[in-house]
Amino acid sequence: MTDRAHWSEQTQPSRRPVRRRVPHLAVVAAAAALSIGAAACSSSSPKAASTTTTQVKVNAAAAPAAIQTAYNTLFDLANPDVTSKVAVIQDGSSITSALQQALSSSLASSAGGSKIDSTQLLSSSGCTKAKVPYPCAHVTYDIDNSTGTAILPNSQGYAVYVNGQWLVAKATICGLLGLFEQAEGSTATPAGC
């Protein structure tokens, strides 16, 4: 398939009803931010993506697994190695200090992994609208605790295809780091975002 093809891989896991408590949600959001990766639609505005159209071959069949690997690497808090997490984030080196700060928080232990619910390759205009570079994919995922229970279900984010590799979009991480900053009582924009 070409980079302009649309694909969607969705699974419909059975979900138990989720009780939401406002104070608990702040802790969950902070934990999710610490484990790095959600809400691309945060109140901060990421820089607009370039509108230059380049023909890039994307293997649509392999994309979901590659995106899952990037998200799992990022959310694997059993591995405290920041370098491996930075490597799976678009322009990850620019947010290393914010990532280190979030991961050193006691809230980071709340998250234990992620599960991709669906991925959808977007058109060039879809990526531009999402303010991420083309090629990109919209990702719906859960951030799970150490027992596999979703603590931040149905999170929305993006993955971008850079130099032959699917990466977690910087906008996604910056959205979560912003939630972490809020949970810590700060209104500052995370470093590098």
C-alpha positions in Angstrom: 0.0 0.0 0.0 1.1 3.5 -0.6 1.5 6.2 2.0 -1.8 7.7 0.9 -3.7 4.5 1.6 -6.0 4.5 4.6 -6.0 1.6 7.0 -7.4 1.0 10.4 -6.8 -1.9 12.7 -9.2 -2.0 15.6 -9.8 -4.4 18.3 -12.8 -4.2 20.6 -11.6 -5.6 23.9 -14.3 -6.2 26.4 -14.1 -3.4 29.0 -15.4 -3.2 32.4 -17.2 0.1 33.3 -14.7 2.6 34.5 -15.5 4.6 37.7 -14.0 8.0 37.5 -13.2 10.1 40.5 -11.8 13.6 40.0 -9.0 13.5 42.6 -7.9 10.1 41.4 -7.9 11.3 37.8 -5.2 13.9 38.6 -3.0 11.2 40.0 -3.7 8.9 37.0 -3.0 11.8 34.6 0.3 12.5 36.4 1.2 8.9 36.3 0.5 8.7 32.7 2.6 11.8 32.0 5.4 10.3 34.0 5.3 7.2 31.8 5.2 9.5 28.9 2.6 9.5 26.2 -1.0 10.6 25.6 -3.3 13.5 24.8 -1.9 15.2 21.8 -4.9 17.6 22.0 -3.6 19.4 25.1 -4.1 23.1 25.7 -0.7 23.9 24.4 -0.3 24.3 20.7 2.4 22.3 19.0 4.1 23.9 16.0 2.4 23.3 12.7 3.8 20.6 10.6 5.4 21.3 7.3 3.0 21.2 4.4 5.6 19.9 1.9 4.3 16.7 0.4 7.0 14.0 0.0 6.4 10.5 -1.3 7.3 8.2 1.5 6.6 4.5 1.3 4.9 3.2 4.5 4.2 -0.4 5.1 0.7 -0.2 6.4 0.6 -3.8 7.4 3.7 -3.5 9.6 2.8 0.0 11.1 0.5 -1.2 14.0 3.2 -3.5 15.4 5.9 -0.9 15.0 3.8 1.8 16.7 3.0 -0.7 19.5 6.7 -1.3 20.0 7.4 2.5 20.3 4.6 3.0 22.8 5.6 -0.1 24.8 9.2 1.1 25.0 8.1 4.5 26.2 5.7 3.1 28.8 8.0 0.3 30.1 8.7 1.7 33.5 10.4 -1.5 34.6 13.2 -0.2 32.4 14.3 3.2 33.8 16.6 3.8 30.8 15.7 7.3 29.6 17.9 6.9 26.5 15.7 4.1 25.1 12.6 6.1 25.7 14.0 9.3 24.1 14.9 7.1 21.0 11.2 6.3 20.4 10.0 9.9 20.6 9.9 12.3 17.7 12.7 14.9 18.5 13.1 13.1 21.9 16.4 14.6 22.7 14.7 18.0 23.1 12.5 16.8 26.0 15.1 14.7 27.8 15.2 16.8 31.0 11.3 17.0 31.2 11.2 13.3 30.7 13.8 12.6 33.4 12.0 14.8 35.8 8.7 13.0 35.2 10.2 9.6 35.4 11.9 10.4 38.7 8.6 11.2 40.4 7.0 8.7 42.7 3.9 8.8 40.5 5.8 7.1 37.7 5.4 3.7 39.4 1.6 3.9 38.8 2.0 3.1 35.1 3.2 -0.3 33.8 2.7 -0.3 30.1 0.4 0.5 27.2 -2.0 -1.3 24.9 -2.9 0.0 21.5 -6.7 -0.1 20.8 -6.5 1.2 17.3 -4.2 2.9 14.8 -5.3 4.8 11.7 -2.9 6.0 9.0 -3.7 9.6 8.2 -3.5 11.5 4.9 -1.1 14.4 4.5 -3.9 16.9 5.2 -5.0 14.8 8.3 -1.4 15.0 9.7 -1.3 18.7 9.0 -4.6 19.2 10.8 -3.2 17.2 13.8 -0.1 19.4 13.7 2.2 16.5 13.2 4.5 15.7 10.2 3.4 13.4 7.4 3.3 10.4 7.4 1.5 9.9 10.7 -1.0 7.8 12.4 -3.8 8.5 14.9 -3.4 6.2 17.9 -6.0 5.3 20.5 -4.4 3.5 23.4 -4.6 2.7 27.1 -2.0 3.4 29.8 -2.1 0.4 32.1 -1.0 -0.1 35.6 1.5 -2.9 36.6 -1.4 -5.5 36.6 -2.6 -4.6 33.1 -5.7 -2.6 34.2 -6.2 0.6 32.2 -5.6 3.6 34.4 -5.9 6.1 31.5 -8.2 4.3 28.9 -8.9 5.5 25.4 -6.1 8.0 25.3 -5.6 9.8 22.0 -2.2 10.4 20.5 -0.1 10.2 17.3 2.8 8.3 15.9 5.0 9.8 13.1 7.2 8.0 10.6 10.7 9.5 10.6 13.7 8.0 8.8 12.1 4.6 8.3 10.9 4.3 12.0 7.6 4.9 13.7 8.0 7.2 16.7 5.6 8.5 19.4 4.7 12.0 18.3 6.3 14.8 20.3 2.8 16.5 20.6 1.6 13.3 22.4 4.3 13.4 24.9 4.2 17.1 25.5 0.4 16.8 26.2 1.2 14.2 28.9 4.1 16.1 30.3 1.8 19.1 30.6 -0.6 17.0 32.6 2.3 16.0 34.9 3.2 19.7 35.3 -0.4 20.5 36.3 -0.5 17.6 38.8 2.8 18.9 40.3 1.1 22.3 40.7 2.9 24.1 37.9 1.5 25.9 34.9 4.8 26.0 33.1 5.2 24.4 29.7 7.4 21.3 30.0 11.0 21.9 28.9 11.5 21.2 25.2 7.8 21.4 24.4 
